[in-house]
Amino acid sequence: MVKRLGLVVLLSLIAFPSLAQGLSGSWTAEVTILPSVGFSSSTLSLSGELSGWTISGTGYWLGTDGWVWQELGVKGNLLDMADLEWTLLFGPLAPAFLYSLGTVEFSYENTNFTVYVATVGPNVPGYFFSGGPSGGMVILAETEFDGIGFASETGFGARLSQFTITYTGANTYTKTYPVDPFPGGLQFTYQQLSLSGITLCCGISLEASLAFTKEAGFDHLTITAYDLISPCCGISIGLSVTFYPDAKELSLLPSWEGIEGCFTLYGDVNTREGLIEGIEIHGFKLACEFGDCNRVEILTALSVAEVEAVVGDVFQGDEFEYIKLSFCGPACCGGSYTLEAAAYFQESGPLFGLSRLTVEASFPLAENAVLSLSFSAHTSGDPSMSLGWSISF
């Protein structure tokens, strides 16, 4: 692994010798200490300036699989007219080209344009994604008139939706990008028009979105009203209506500010044929801050799947609740240390159902170096610990 890492750096300097003088970058790595010593991950990023353009590269070494991802990028301004950025993803273990995404941003009069160009290569052993080889383009135009925002999104063989590439070896890893170049090539695929910031009386605001596709013609029309009803106590109810060619969807959008910055309620309104059947509470979070970054947080999930759909994967096994403490303070070289400790609980078991304890900490060693420590202890398994570092230059 070390030999390959050095080879990447050497080839970069040989290919772009004028970059070496202004070269900058970072190196992050993590090794496991418990339950056994081993390599976990490493990321090397390099960038340099060449004739006003920034050329960069980032390599990802992951576990025993090794060199899984390699990104190359270029960014700059074209004739003071447009900002360009291009990213290419390669799978070194194949080896193969996997994906590229280019963006071109420019303005004309009062309208901002963004052109996305995405290409995906053919499927290769170890790397999996939908479609391929294929490519497409999306043109996004945004403007504003008297406080009302207007956006036009036109797809030619691509769509502004997440596109995920999965590598499966000894472990599984993913890379996600914001443009999906589904098969079809450079031909008209869909058109979406949106309005936002339409303000009515009494604090009510509207948004609208109209979409067409090449295959089906009219796709949907969505009209959303926010703060339609505000009974009291920071509670407000909005309404969203979506019309499809052969159906209609009605959604209530309740929100509750709760105690500002302290209480969050996760839930949904159950409706049937446009009628409210009840309110379902999925969970709640109590979070209070003391100072800039000292914090206490308690999250209780009544429905783990629904809560994790919002906050991400935080629980393991039968866990449904955690208590988290976060601290920070001044440390070496003008930096700050951070410390986060959490206790996770399940329905049954000793010590009120305690399932595991975790500790995350980081300490600056120099202006450009940070040491990190991660520890986890399970009540029904071996503890785990990893040590990491990040060095910028």
N, C-alpha and C positions, 0 to 999 in steps of 0.2 A: 504494500500500500504506500509506504513511504517513497519507494522508488518511482511509482506512478505519479505521486504528488510532485516530486521534484522534476519529473519529466514534463509535466504540464507547465510549470513555471519556466523551465528552460526553453520549451518550444514557443511560449508566449513572447519571451524576450528576443528570441531569434527571429520570429515572424515580424515583430514590430520593434526594431531596435531603438527607434526614436521615442518609444513609450517608456523605456527604462528610467530615464531621468526624472520623469514626473509620475512614476508609478506609485499608486496607493492601493490599499486594500485591507482585508481583515482575514484572520484565521480563527475559527472556532472549532473546538473539539470536545469530546466527552468520552470518558472511559468508565467502565463499571468496576467497582471495588468489591461489592457484595451482591449476590452470594459467591461470585467468583470474579477474578480479574479478567477483563477483556476490553476490546475496542468496541465502542458504541457508535460514534458518528464523528464526521469531520467535514467542515465546509471551508473552502478557500476561495476568496473573492479578490480579483485584481482588476484595476481600472487605470486608464491613462488617457491623456489628451493627445490628439493628433489632428493638427490643422483645425482646431476649434471643435472637433468632435470627440466625444467620450466613448472609448472602446472598452468593454468590460467582459469578464468571464467569471463564472462561478461553477466550481465542481463540488459534487456531493458524494461523499464516501459513507456508506451506511452499513453498519454491522458487518457480518461475515460475507455479505454480498459484494462489498467493495464499491467500485466506482459506478454508481447507479445512474446519476444524472449529470449532464454537462450543459450549462447555459452559456450562450455567447450573446452579447448585446452591443448595439451602437445607438448613440443618441446625439442629436445636434439640431442646428437650425439651418434651413436651406434658403440662402439668399435673402435673409431677413423677412421671409414670406410665410414660412411654415415651420413648426417644430416636428421633428421626426424621431421616432423611437422604434427599434426593431429588436426582437428577442427570438433566438433560435434555441431549440431544445434537442439534444442528442442523447441517445442511449448507448453509452460506451461499451456496455456488455454485449450488445448485439454484433458489431456496432451498427448504428443506423440513425438517420435523421427521423425525428418524431414529430416536431411541431414548430411552427413559426407564427409570430404575431407582430404585425407592424401597425403603428398608429401615426397618422398625420393630422396635425391640428393647425387650423388657420382661421382667420376671421375675415368677414367681408361685410362692410357696413355695420349693422347691429346684430349680426348673426355669427355664431361660433359653429364651426364645422369640425367634426372628428371622423376620419375615415379609418376603419379597421380592416386589415387584410390578414386573413388567417389561412394557413395551409397545414394539412396533416399528412404524414407519410403513410406507407403501407404497414400493416400489422407485422411485427417481427417477434420471434420467440422471446418470451419473458415480459414483453411490453404489450398491454392490451388497452384498446379504446374502441369506441363505436365508429364505424365507417373507415374511410381511408383506402387508397389515397384520394384526397379531395381538397378543395380550397374554395374560398368565397370572400365576400366583402360586405361590410355594413357601413352605411353612411348615416351619421347622426348630425342633425342640424338643430340648434337651440337658439332661441331669441326671446325677447321680452318686450311687451308693449303695455305701458301704464300699469306695471306691477303684475301683469298676467304672463306667465311663462308658457311658451309654445315649443314643442319638440316634435321633430319628424325623424323616424327611424326606418330606414329602407334596407332590406337585406337582399343580397345577390348571392345565393348559395351559402349563406352563413347567418348566424343569429346571435344576438347579445344574450347568451346564456352560458352557464358554466360548462366547460369541457374538461373532463378528467382523464388522465392517463395513469394506468396502474401498472406497477412493476411487481411481479411475483417471483421470488426466488426462495432463499432461506426464510425471508420475511416479506411482508407486503408493504409497499410504499406508493404514494400517489402524488401527482402534480396536477394542479387545477389552474385553468386560465379562463378569462371572461368571455371569450368568443368561441362559438361552436361552428366549425366549418363542415357541417353535415354534407353528405354527398349531393351533388347537383350541379356543381360548377358555377361559373359566373353567369347566372341567369336570374331574372327577377324571382324572388321567393316570397317576400312579405312586405307589407307597409303598415306602420303603426304611427298614429298621430295622437299627441297628448297635450292637454291643457292643465295648468296648475296655478294656484294662487288666486283663484276667482273668489273674491270676498263679497259676502252678502251682509245683511244686517245682523245684529246681535251676536257677532263673533263667529258666524257660520262661514266656512270656506268650502269650495268645491274643487274637485279634480275630475278629469274625464280622459278616457283613452279609447281610441277606435283603431281596430286592426283588420287588415285584409291579408289573405294568402293567395298565392297563385293557383293552388289546387282547389280551394273551397270558396274563393271569393270572400264574402263577408265572414269574418272570424268571430269577433266579439266587440261589444261596446260596454265599457265600464264607467259608471258615474258614481263618485264617492263624495259624500258630504260629511265634514268633520264638525264636531261640537254642535250637533243638531239639537240635542236636548241636554241641558245642564241643570239637573234638579237641585243639587247642593253639594257642599263638602268636597269640592274638587272632582266630583263625578261628572263625566260627560259621555254622551252616546252619539256615535256616528252611524251612517248607513251607507252601504255599498251595494249597488245593483249592477249585475252583469247580464247582458242580453247575448245569447248565442243564437245561431240559426234555428234551432229547434228546442231551446230551453231558456230558462231564466234562473238566475242565482241571486238570492238576497242574503246579505250578511250584515249583522249588527256589529258595530265597532265600539264596544264599551271601553272606557279607560278611567282609571282612578289614580290621581296623583299621590294619594296616601299622604304619608309624612314625607315631605320633599327631601329627597336624597337619603332616605332612611328605609322606607318600606316599599316593597314591590310585590304585587299580587299577580300570579300567573293563573289564567283561567280562560273560559270561553263561554259564549252564550249559545245554548242549544236551541235551534230553530227547526221548524218543520212546516213546509209549505208557507213560509213567510211569517209564521206565528212563533212567538217565544214560548218554549217549553220549560226553560229553566236556565239557571246559571251554574256552570260547573267550575269548581275551583281545583286547579291542578297543583298548586303549591304557593309558597310565599317566601320572601327573603327579607330579613332585617339586617340592615347595614348602617353602621354609624362610624363616622370619622372623628378622630381626635387629633387635630393638627393637620399638617400637610399630607402625611402618608401613614399615619397610625390608624388602624381600622379594625373593627370587629364585624364579622359577617356570619349570619346564620341562615342557611338555606334548608327548607323542608319541602320535600316533594311528595305530594299525595298521589301523583301519577308521574313516575320517574320518566317514562318515555316522552310525555308531553312537555315536561320541564326541560329535559335534555334537548328537545327539538329547538328550544330557545337559547339555552345557555351553553350547549355543547355537552360532550361526554365527560361527566365529572364523577359519576358513581361506578362502583364495581360490585358485581354479584347482587346481593339483596340490600345494598345500601340505599338509604332514602334521605339522609340528613347529614349535614356537616356543620361544624363550628370552626371558623377560620380567624386567625389573628395575624395582622400584618404590622410590621414595624420598619422604620428606617431611621438613619441618622448620619451625621458627618463621619467621614473616614479619610483614608489616605489621599493625598494629592488633590484635594479639592472635590473629591467624589463623595458618594454616599453609599452606605451599606443597606441592603434590604434583607428582611427576614420574614418568612411566612410559615406559620405552623397551622396545621388543620387536623381535626379529629372527625372521623366518619363513623356513622352509626347505622345499624340494621335493626330489624324489628325485635330480635331476640338474641340472647347471649349475655355473658358476664359484663360487668361495668356498664350497665345501661345499654347493652347491645353494641359496645365499641367494636368496630371492625378493623380499623387501621389508623395509624398516625403518619403524617407526612410533614417534612420540613424542607423548605426551599430557601437557600441563602446565597447572596452574592456579595463579594468584597473587592473593591478596587485595590490592585497591587501597585499600579503606576497610572499615569495619565492615560496610557493607551492599553492597559491590561486589567482584566477583571477575572477573578476566580469565582466559580460557582459550585455549590454543593447541593445534592439532592438525596434525601433519605426517606425511606418508607418502611414501616414496621407493621406487619399483619398479625392479628391474633391467631390466625390459623395457618401461618406459613413463615418462611424464612424472611428476614429483613433484606432490603436492597439499598444500595448506596452507589452513587455515581459522582464523579468529580469532573468538572469542565472548566474551560478557560476561553477567553476571547481576547485576541490581540489585534489591534489596529495599527496601521503604519502608512 
